[in-house]
Amino acid sequence: MMRTRPMRWWDIATIMPLETDLFGSTAWSPAQFWGELAQGNRVYVVAEDEAEIVGYAGLLCIPPTADVQTIAVASRAQRRGVGRALLQELLTAARRAECTEVLLEVRADNASAVALYADEGFDMIARRSGYYGPGEDALVMRRRPA
Ligand SMILES: CC(C)(COP(=O)(O)OP(=O)(O)OC[C@H]1O[C@@H](n2cnc3c(N)ncnc32)[C@H](O)[C@@H]1OP(=O)(O)O)[C@@H](O)C(=O)NCCC(=O)NCCS
């Protein structure tokens, strides 16, 4: 059975192989995760399936705005609702922190992520041309209210 719980520093070593596999050259380092967990205004969660971490996600909350920092699901566990569960967990955390909107940036060509966000009530509010490099655009998406 899948469940979510807060990410702890001892989870970082476990999620690093997933991070590298999913994000390649743009993967965060362990130090970046440590830095995120050390901040007071972050909410990081992991999804576990039978005690195995299959995904994780993080939120920055500075009311009235929250920002999705990352969301990732292991390749073998994708398309089973884990990403949606993680995103919903972040949205709940945003509301709890009295954020009234949630923003995120996503590569325009990341069809599965864009589909997930649209399905969860995010609208495209801007396109940043070349944000990730030549010809690689970012979409800024917003869900309001959180
Ligand atoms: C984006 C990502 C987090 C989605 O996680 P997931 O667990 O596979 O997504 P879910 O199973 O919860 O899917 C929820 C909905 O999103 C949409 N979706 C997800 N994957 C999709 C795909 N490959 N094609 C089309 N729609 C997709 C669907 O609407 C889906 O609902 P449905 O299965 O009922 O049709 C996952 O693909 C991932 O980790 N990708 C690599 C890392 C990444 O790109 N992260 C986002 C950076 S901004």
The ligand as an SDF file (V2000), in Angstrom:
LIG
                    3D

 48 50  0  0  0  0  0  0  0  0999 V2000
    5.4990   13.8890  -13.7870 C   0  0  0  0  0  0  0  0  0  0  0  0
    5.4630   12.7240  -12.8230 C   0  0  0  0  0  0  0  0  0  0  0  0
    5.8370   13.2220  -11.4210 C   0  0  0  0  0  0  0  0  0  0  0  0
    4.0430   12.1250  -12.7850 C   0  0  0  0  0  0  0  0  0  0  0  0
    3.9990   11.1190  -11.7800 O   0  0  0  0  0  0  0  0  0  0  0  0
    3.0810    9.8070  -11.9580 P   0  0  0  0  0  0  0  0  0  0  0  0
    3.0580    9.1130  -10.6390 O   0  0  0  0  0  0  0  0  0  0  0  0
    3.5310    9.0220  -13.1240 O   0  0  0  0  0  0  0  0  0  0  0  0
    1.6660   10.4600  -12.2810 O   0  0  0  0  0  0  0  0  0  0  0  0
    0.2220    9.8780  -11.8930 P   0  0  0  0  0  0  0  0  0  0  0  0
    0.1800    8.4130  -12.1100 O   0  0  0  0  0  0  0  0  0  0  0  0
   -0.1700   10.3760  -10.5590 O   0  0  0  0  0  0  0  0  0  0  0  0
   -0.6650   10.5910  -13.0240 O   0  0  0  0  0  0  0  0  0  0  0  0
   -1.6540   11.5280  -12.7100 C   0  0  0  0  0  0  0  0  0  0  0  0
   -2.1900   12.1180  -14.0110 C   0  0  0  0  0  0  0  0  0  0  0  0
   -1.1750   12.8520  -14.6920 O   0  0  0  0  0  0  0  0  0  0  0  0
   -1.3280   12.6540  -16.1130 C   0  0  0  0  0  0  0  0  0  0  0  0
   -0.1900   11.8750  -16.6120 N   0  0  0  0  0  0  0  0  0  0  0  0
    0.8110   11.3360  -15.8940 C   0  0  0  0  0  0  0  0  0  0  0  0
    1.7000   10.7110  -16.7060 N   0  0  0  0  0  0  0  0  0  0  0  0
    1.2380   10.8760  -17.9710 C   0  0  0  0  0  0  0  0  0  0  0  0
    1.6990   10.4780  -19.2460 C   0  0  0  0  0  0  0  0  0  0  0  0
    2.8470    9.7630  -19.3870 N   0  0  0  0  0  0  0  0  0  0  0  0
    1.0000   10.8360  -20.3230 N   0  0  0  0  0  0  0  0  0  0  0  0
   -0.1310   11.5620  -20.2060 C   0  0  0  0  0  0  0  0  0  0  0  0
   -0.6470   11.9430  -19.0160 N   0  0  0  0  0  0  0  0  0  0  0  0
    0.0420   11.6240  -17.9050 C   0  0  0  0  0  0  0  0  0  0  0  0
   -2.6140   11.8920  -16.2850 C   0  0  0  0  0  0  0  0  0  0  0  0
   -3.6730   12.8200  -16.3270 O   0  0  0  0  0  0  0  0  0  0  0  0
   -2.6550   11.0930  -15.0000 C   0  0  0  0  0  0  0  0  0  0  0  0
   -3.9330   10.6670  -14.6550 O   0  0  0  0  0  0  0  0  0  0  0  0
   -4.4690    9.2300  -15.1760 P   0  0  0  0  0  0  0  0  0  0  0  0
   -3.3600    8.2260  -14.9430 O   0  0  0  0  0  0  0  0  0  0  0  0
   -5.6710    8.9870  -14.3380 O   0  0  0  0  0  0  0  0  0  0  0  0
   -4.7450    9.4430  -16.6320 O   0  0  0  0  0  0  0  0  0  0  0  0
    6.4290   11.5930  -13.2660 C   0  0  0  0  0  0  0  0  0  0  0  0
    6.1650   11.2770  -14.6120 O   0  0  0  0  0  0  0  0  0  0  0  0
    7.9090   11.9370  -13.1180 C   0  0  0  0  0  0  0  0  0  0  0  0
    8.4970   11.7880  -12.0480 O   0  0  0  0  0  0  0  0  0  0  0  0
    8.5410   12.3780  -14.2100 N   0  0  0  0  0  0  0  0  0  0  0  0
    9.9980   12.6500  -14.2030 C   0  0  0  0  0  0  0  0  0  0  0  0
   10.3430   13.8240  -13.3260 C   0  0  0  0  0  0  0  0  0  0  0  0
    9.6020   15.0660  -13.7270 C   0  0  0  0  0  0  0  0  0  0  0  0
    9.5150   15.3960  -14.8990 O   0  0  0  0  0  0  0  0  0  0  0  0
    9.0660   15.7820  -12.7310 N   0  0  0  0  0  0  0  0  0  0  0  0
    8.3290   17.0180  -12.9470 C   0  0  0  0  0  0  0  0  0  0  0  0
    9.2740   18.1670  -13.0750 C   0  0  0  0  0  0  0  0  0  0  0  0
    8.3850   19.6990  -13.1940 S   0  0  0  0  0  0  0  0  0  0  0  0
  1  2  1  0
  2  3  1  0
  2  4  1  0
  2 36  1  0
  4  5  1  0
  5  6  1  0
  6  7  2  0
  6  8  1  0
  6  9  1  0
  9 10  1  0
 10 11  2  0
 10 12  1  0
 10 13  1  0
 13 14  1  0
 14 15  1  0
 15 16  1  0
 15 30  1  0
 16 17  1  0
 17 18  1  0
 17 28  1  0
 18 19  1  0
 18 27  1  0
 19 20  2  0
 20 21  1  0
 21 22  1  0
 21 27  2  0
 22 23  1  0
 22 24  2  0
 24 25  1  0
 25 26  2  0
 26 27  1  0
 28 29  1  0
 28 30  1  0
 30 31  1  0
 31 32  1  0
 32 33  2  0
 32 34  1  0
 32 35  1  0
 36 37  1  0
 36 38  1  0
 38 39  2  0
 38 40  1  0
 40 41  1  0
 41 42  1  0
 42 43  1  0
 43 44  2  0
 43 45  1  0
 45 46  1  0
 46 47  1  0
 47 48  1  0
M  END
$$$$
